[in-house]
Amino acid sequence: MDKNTNRVYFEHLDVMRFVAAFMIVILHAYVSWVDWFRPLEILTDETNKNLSVLGEFGDIFFRNLGIGVDVFFLISGFLITYILIEEKKRYGKINIKNFMIRRTLRIWPLYFFLIAITPFLVSWLDTPSPDYLPNILFLNNFQTIKTHLWTYPFGHYWSICIEEHFYLVWPFIIAFVPNKRLMPVFIFFIVFSILFRLYSAITLENTWYVLYLNTLSRMDVLVIGAVGAYYYSKKAFHFSLNRWVRYALIFLLILGLSIEPVELWSNYFQASFKKFFTIGIFSVLLLDYNFASNFKHILPNKSVFHYLGKVSYGIYMYSNIIILVVIKKFMWTFSSTNVWFYIFLIVSLSIVIPIISYELVEKHILKINKKFRKIKTDR
């Protein structure tokens, strides 16, 4: 990132966006395969029906890949906060109207396009018609809390709704709170989110949906990203781990994701604090990957993975749609239960379709987006 110009771009965050998006693709593909067909044979015992001992760990790991949403939240909290703080520092104020326009041009076109084609999708794929209004109003997460139903193709829209709620509040916080008071405010939001989860776990029955989907339950990760932005804006820093510490953290992360479901909260302490084990490791590794001056990146600048990071929003948004199309229109049509055919179709379509969407539509809308930026970015 060039601190000496008007341009803000953390290039390696694009790679992490792609990784986070593809974690969600793998999660959805895995769960759908198990639900519609059978357990993965490589995870089963000799009967090919029950999970083996090692398969149990693999099953937990794949189902924990939903943590990719939290990686998105960390990155969003960091980038949005950093850009807002920089605009305030350089120009003395934040143009909140332009911020809202920028976010609208980035999120709404694809979001509402997919809502618009949903009547065709549910008819073509013979699925129940969903409730459109909560999704139009960005209330999908609260609707799912109320109904306990994940409706196709809107099941994963809850995270977009949480980000939209964040965008509605956050520019006002950064604009009107003095910079020297921002950190206490950030800490307040993080503590409030923890206390909300604790209160929900104590007072509510069947708390899982509230803990997983409520904006107040999830906002702390966005604010943790904001904390990093606050300190980086004060002074650009380098953060570097010893190579063996880095390897140890990666091993610990994989181990943790393989032995304990991230989204299982069996007591009040877990409901309040359990997420911070994985979020903490991810945060440290993200800092190391993006801000270590001596980190030898395997990927060259502007690699295909950097490009796919720019397309990651589409990869995430199209993922659920593509999976059911593959199952009903390819696997069933050809009477196939070949998992490799399934994986090939999911992976290829989850990359090709978002790229087409990005190049034909989103990319051109982003050019309009640039007219409303004071701080130049590559998104």
C-alpha positions as CSV (number, residue, x, y, z in Angstrom):
1,M,0.0,0.0,0.0
2,D,1.4,3.4,-1.0
3,K,1.0,5.8,1.9
4,N,2.6,8.6,-0.1
5,T,-0.1,8.9,-2.8
6,N,-3.9,9.2,-2.9
7,R,-4.1,5.5,-3.7
8,V,-5.1,2.9,-1.2
9,Y,-4.6,-0.7,-2.3
10,F,-3.6,-3.7,-0.2
11,E,-2.9,-6.1,-3.0
12,H,-2.5,-9.3,-0.9
13,L,-5.9,-8.8,0.6
14,D,-7.3,-9.7,-2.8
15,V,-5.7,-13.1,-2.4
16,M,-7.3,-13.5,1.0
17,R,-10.7,-12.5,-0.4
18,F,-10.5,-15.3,-2.9
19,V,-9.4,-17.8,-0.3
20,A,-12.3,-16.7,1.9
21,A,-14.8,-17.0,-0.9
22,F,-13.6,-20.3,-2.0
23,M,-13.8,-21.7,1.5
24,I,-17.5,-21.0,1.3
25,V,-17.8,-22.6,-2.1
26,I,-16.1,-25.8,-0.7
27,L,-18.4,-25.7,2.4
28,H,-21.6,-25.4,0.4
29,A,-20.4,-28.0,-2.1
30,Y,-19.4,-30.5,0.6
31,V,-22.6,-30.1,2.6
32,S,-24.8,-30.4,-0.5
33,W,-23.0,-33.5,-1.7
34,V,-23.5,-35.2,1.7
35,D,-27.1,-34.1,1.9
36,W,-28.1,-35.0,-1.6
37,F,-25.9,-38.0,-2.3
38,R,-23.7,-39.7,0.3
39,P,-20.6,-39.2,2.5
40,L,-17.4,-38.6,0.7
41,E,-15.8,-42.1,0.2
42,I,-12.4,-40.8,1.3
43,L,-13.9,-40.0,4.7
44,T,-15.8,-43.2,5.2
45,D,-14.9,-46.6,6.7
46,E,-15.0,-49.9,4.8
47,T,-18.8,-49.8,4.6
48,N,-18.6,-46.5,2.6
49,K,-21.6,-45.4,4.6
50,N,-20.2,-44.3,8.0
51,L,-17.4,-41.8,8.6
52,S,-14.1,-43.3,9.6
53,V,-12.2,-42.0,12.6
54,L,-10.1,-39.7,10.4
55,G,-13.2,-39.0,8.3
56,E,-14.8,-37.5,11.4
57,F,-12.0,-34.9,11.6
58,G,-12.3,-34.2,7.8
59,D,-16.1,-33.8,8.1
60,I,-15.6,-31.3,11.0
61,F,-12.9,-29.4,9.0
62,F,-15.1,-29.0,5.8
63,R,-18.1,-27.9,7.8
64,N,-15.9,-25.3,9.6
65,L,-15.0,-23.6,6.4
66,G,-17.9,-21.2,7.0
67,I,-15.2,-19.3,9.0
68,G,-14.5,-17.8,5.6
69,V,-17.3,-15.4,6.2
70,D,-15.5,-14.1,9.3
71,V,-12.3,-13.6,7.1
72,F,-14.5,-11.5,4.8
73,F,-15.7,-9.5,7.8
74,L,-12.2,-8.9,9.1
75,I,-11.1,-7.6,5.7
76,S,-14.2,-5.5,5.2
77,G,-13.9,-4.0,8.6
78,F,-10.2,-3.1,8.0
79,L,-10.6,-1.7,4.5
80,I,-13.8,0.3,5.1
81,T,-12.5,1.8,8.3
82,Y,-9.0,2.6,6.8
83,I,-10.5,4.4,3.8
84,L,-12.9,6.4,6.0
85,I,-10.2,7.4,8.5
86,E,-7.8,8.4,5.6
87,E,-10.5,10.5,4.0
88,K,-11.2,12.2,7.3
89,K,-7.5,12.9,7.9
90,R,-6.7,14.2,4.4
91,Y,-9.9,16.2,3.8
92,G,-11.1,17.1,7.3
93,K,-14.4,15.3,6.8
94,I,-16.1,12.3,5.3
95,N,-18.6,12.6,2.4
96,I,-21.1,10.1,3.8
97,K,-23.4,10.4,0.8
98,N,-20.6,9.4,-1.6
99,F,-19.6,6.5,0.7
100,M,-23.2,5.2,0.6
101,I,-23.3,5.6,-3.2
102,R,-20.0,3.7,-3.5
103,R,-21.2,0.8,-1.4
104,T,-24.5,0.7,-3.2
105,L,-22.8,0.5,-6.6
106,R,-20.5,-2.3,-5.4
107,I,-23.1,-4.4,-3.6
108,W,-26.6,-3.7,-5.0
109,P,-26.3,-4.5,-8.8
110,L,-25.3,-8.1,-8.4
111,Y,-27.4,-8.6,-5.3
112,F,-30.6,-7.4,-6.9
113,F,-29.9,-9.0,-10.2
114,L,-29.9,-12.4,-8.4
115,I,-33.1,-11.5,-6.6
116,A,-34.6,-10.5,-10.0
117,I,-33.8,-13.9,-11.6
118,T,-34.9,-15.9,-8.6
119,P,-38.5,-16.5,-9.9
120,F,-37.0,-18.1,-13.0
121,L,-34.5,-20.2,-10.9
122,V,-37.1,-21.6,-8.5
123,S,-39.4,-22.5,-11.4
124,W,-36.6,-24.1,-13.5
125,L,-35.2,-26.0,-10.5
126,D,-38.6,-26.8,-9.0
127,T,-37.9,-25.3,-5.5
128,P,-40.3,-23.5,-3.2
129,S,-40.7,-19.8,-3.8
130,P,-38.8,-17.8,-1.2
131,D,-39.9,-14.7,0.7
132,Y,-38.5,-11.8,-1.3
133,L,-39.3,-8.8,0.9
134,P,-36.8,-9.5,3.7
135,N,-34.0,-9.9,1.1
136,I,-35.0,-6.8,-0.7
137,L,-34.8,-4.9,2.6
138,F,-31.6,-6.6,3.7
139,L,-33.3,-8.4,6.6
140,N,-32.5,-11.9,5.5
141,N,-30.6,-12.7,8.7
142,F,-33.4,-11.6,10.9
143,Q,-35.9,-13.5,8.8
144,T,-33.9,-16.7,9.1
145,I,-33.7,-16.2,12.9
146,K,-37.5,-15.9,13.0
147,T,-38.3,-18.8,10.7
148,H,-35.2,-21.1,11.1
149,L,-35.4,-21.7,7.4
150,W,-32.6,-21.3,4.8
151,T,-34.5,-20.5,1.6
152,Y,-33.0,-21.1,-1.8
153,P,-31.3,-19.2,-3.3
154,F,-31.0,-16.7,-0.4
155,G,-29.6,-18.9,2.3
156,H,-26.2,-17.2,2.3
157,Y,-27.5,-13.6,1.9
158,W,-27.4,-13.1,5.6
159,S,-23.8,-12.1,5.6
160,I,-24.4,-9.4,3.0
161,C,-27.2,-8.0,5.1
162,I,-24.9,-7.8,8.1
163,E,-22.3,-5.9,6.0
164,E,-25.1,-3.5,4.8
165,H,-26.1,-2.8,8.4
166,F,-22.4,-2.1,9.2
167,Y,-22.2,0.3,6.2
168,L,-25.3,2.2,7.5
169,V,-23.7,3.0,10.9
170,W,-20.0,3.0,10.5
171,P,-19.3,6.1,8.4
172,F,-21.2,8.2,11.0
173,I,-19.1,6.7,13.8
174,I,-15.8,7.5,11.9
175,A,-17.1,10.9,10.8
176,F,-18.3,12.3,14.1
177,V,-16.2,10.6,16.8
178,P,-12.8,12.3,17.2
179,N,-10.0,10.1,16.1
180,K,-8.5,10.0,19.6
181,R,-11.8,8.6,20.9
182,L,-12.3,6.0,18.2
183,M,-10.5,3.2,20.0
184,P,-12.7,3.3,23.1
185,V,-15.7,3.3,20.8
186,F,-14.3,0.2,19.0
187,I,-13.7,-1.5,22.3
188,F,-17.3,-0.7,23.3
189,F,-18.7,-2.3,20.2
190,I,-16.6,-5.5,20.6
191,V,-17.6,-5.8,24.3
192,F,-21.2,-5.1,23.5
193,S,-21.3,-7.8,20.9
194,I,-19.8,-10.3,23.4
195,L,-22.3,-9.3,26.1
196,F,-25.1,-9.6,23.6
197,R,-24.1,-13.2,22.8
198,L,-23.9,-13.9,26.6
199,Y,-27.3,-12.3,27.2
200,S,-28.8,-14.3,24.4
201,A,-27.3,-17.6,25.6
202,I,-28.6,-17.0,29.1
203,T,-32.1,-15.7,28.4
204,L,-33.2,-17.3,25.1
205,E,-34.2,-20.8,24.2
206,N,-32.8,-22.2,21.0
207,T,-30.1,-19.5,20.7
208,W,-28.1,-20.9,17.8
209,Y,-29.7,-18.8,15.1
210,V,-29.4,-15.6,17.2
211,L,-25.7,-16.3,17.9
212,Y,-24.9,-17.1,14.3
213,L,-27.0,-14.6,12.4
214,N,-27.9,-11.6,14.5
215,T,-26.0,-8.5,13.4
216,L,-25.1,-7.7,17.0
217,S,-23.7,-11.2,17.5
218,R,-21.4,-10.9,14.5
219,M,-20.3,-7.2,14.4
220,D,-17.3,-7.7,16.7
221,V,-15.3,-9.3,13.9
222,L,-15.9,-6.3,11.6
223,V,-14.8,-4.0,14.4
224,I,-11.7,-6.1,15.1
225,G,-10.8,-5.4,11.5
226,A,-11.4,-1.8,12.2
227,V,-9.0,-1.8,15.1
228,G,-6.2,-2.9,12.7
229,A,-7.1,-0.1,10.3
230,Y,-7.0,2.4,13.1
231,Y,-3.5,1.5,14.1
232,Y,-2.3,1.2,10.5
233,S,-3.7,4.7,9.8
234,K,-1.8,6.2,12.8
235,K,1.4,4.7,11.5
236,A,2.1,2.2,8.7
237,F,3.5,-0.8,10.5
238,H,5.3,-4.0,9.6
239,F,4.2,-7.2,11.2
240,S,6.4,-10.3,10.8
241,L,6.2,-13.7,12.4
242,N,9.1,-16.1,12.8
243,R,8.8,-18.7,10.1
244,W,8.3,-21.5,12.7
245,V,5.7,-19.5,14.6
246,R,3.9,-19.0,11.3
247,Y,3.9,-22.8,10.6
248,A,2.9,-23.5,14.2
249,L,-0.1,-21.1,13.9
250,I,-1.2,-22.7,10.6
251,F,-1.0,-26.1,12.1
252,L,-2.9,-25.0,15.2
253,L,-5.6,-23.4,13.0
254,I,-6.0,-26.6,10.9
255,L,-6.1,-28.7,14.0
256,G,-8.6,-26.5,15.7
257,L,-10.9,-26.6,12.6
258,S,-10.6,-30.4,12.5
259,I,-11.5,-31.3,16.1
260,E,-14.2,-28.9,17.2
261,P,-17.2,-27.4,15.3
262,V,-16.8,-23.7,15.3
263,E,-20.5,-23.1,15.3
264,L,-21.3,-25.3,18.3
265,W,-21.8,-23.5,21.6
266,S,-22.4,-25.8,24.6
267,N,-22.1,-23.2,27.4
268,Y,-22.2,-19.5,28.0
269,F,-18.4,-19.1,27.8
270,Q,-18.3,-20.7,24.4
271,A,-21.2,-18.6,23.1
272,S,-19.3,-15.4,24.2
273,F,-15.7,-16.2,23.4
274,K,-15.2,-19.4,21.4
275,K,-14.9,-17.6,18.0
276,F,-11.8,-15.7,19.1
277,F,-9.6,-18.8,19.0
278,T,-9.9,-19.0,15.2
279,I,-10.5,-15.3,14.6
280,G,-7.3,-14.5,16.6
281,I,-5.2,-16.9,14.6
282,F,-6.6,-15.8,11.3
283,S,-6.0,-12.1,12.3
284,V,-2.4,-12.7,13.1
285,L,-1.8,-14.7,9.9
286,L,-3.5,-12.0,7.9
287,L,-1.3,-9.4,9.4
288,D,1.7,-11.5,8.7
289,Y,0.8,-12.2,5.1
290,N,0.0,-8.6,4.3
291,F,2.4,-6.5,6.4
292,A,5.6,-8.6,6.8
293,S,8.4,-6.8,5.0
294,N,10.4,-10.0,4.7
295,F,7.5,-12.3,3.8
296,K,8.5,-14.1,0.5
297,H,5.2,-14.3,-1.3
298,I,4.9,-17.3,-3.5
299,L,2.4,-15.5,-5.8
300,P,3.7,-12.7,-8.0
301,N,1.9,-9.4,-7.9
302,K,-1.2,-9.3,-10.1
303,S,-1.4,-13.1,-10.2
304,V,-4.6,-14.9,-11.2
305,F,-5.4,-15.2,-7.6
306,H,-5.2,-11.4,-7.1
307,Y,-7.7,-11.1,-10.0
308,L,-10.0,-13.7,-8.6
309,G,-10.0,-11.7,-5.4
310,K,-11.6,-8.9,-7.3
311,V,-14.2,-11.4,-8.5
312,S,-14.7,-12.9,-5.0
313,Y,-18.0,-11.1,-4.3
314,G,-19.5,-12.8,-7.3
315,I,-17.9,-16.2,-6.4
316,Y,-19.6,-15.9,-3.0
317,M,-23.0,-14.7,-4.4
318,Y,-23.3,-17.3,-7.2
319,S,-22.1,-20.3,-5.1
320,N,-25.4,-21.5,-3.7
321,I,-27.2,-21.0,-7.1
322,I,-24.5,-23.0,-9.0
323,I,-24.5,-25.9,-6.6
324,L,-28.2,-26.7,-7.0
325,V,-28.1,-26.2,-10.8
326,V,-25.2,-28.7,-10.9
327,I,-27.0,-31.2,-8.8
328,K,-30.4,-31.0,-10.6
329,K,-29.4,-30.2,-14.1
330,F,-26.1,-32.1,-14.5
331,M,-25.8,-34.9,-11.9
332,W,-29.4,-36.0,-12.0
333,T,-29.7,-35.5,-15.8
334,F,-26.7,-37.7,-16.4
335,S,-27.6,-40.1,-13.5
336,S,-24.1,-39.4,-12.2
337,T,-22.9,-39.9,-8.6
338,N,-19.2,-39.3,-9.6
339,V,-17.9,-36.9,-7.0
340,W,-15.0,-35.8,-9.3
341,F,-17.5,-34.8,-12.0
342,Y,-19.4,-32.8,-9.3
343,I,-16.2,-31.1,-8.0
344,F,-15.1,-30.2,-11.5
345,L,-18.4,-28.6,-12.4
346,I,-18.7,-26.7,-9.1
347,V,-15.1,-25.3,-9.2
348,S,-15.2,-24.4,-12.9
349,L,-18.6,-22.8,-12.9
350,S,-17.9,-21.0,-9.6
351,I,-15.0,-19.3,-11.3
352,V,-16.2,-18.9,-14.9
353,I,-19.7,-17.5,-14.2
354,P,-18.5,-14.8,-11.7
355,I,-15.7,-13.8,-14.1
356,I,-18.2,-13.3,-16.9
357,S,-20.5,-11.4,-14.6
358,Y,-17.6,-9.2,-13.4
359,E,-16.2,-8.5,-16.9
360,L,-19.6,-7.8,-18.5
361,V,-21.4,-5.9,-15.8
362,E,-19.7,-5.3,-12.4
363,K,-16.4,-3.9,-13.8
364,H,-18.2,-1.2,-15.8
365,I,-20.3,-0.2,-12.7
366,L,-17.1,0.0,-10.7
367,K,-15.9,2.7,-13.2
368,I,-18.9,4.8,-12.2
369,N,-18.1,4.0,-8.6
370,K,-14.7,5.8,-9.0
371,K,-16.4,9.1,-9.6
372,F,-17.5,9.1,-6.0
373,R,-14.1,8.4,-4.4
374,K,-11.8,10.9,-2.9
375,I,-9.4,8.1,-1.8
376,K,-8.5,6.1,-4.8
377,T,-8.7,2.3,-4.5
378,D,-8.6,-0.6,-6.8
379,R,-12.2,-1.7,-5.9
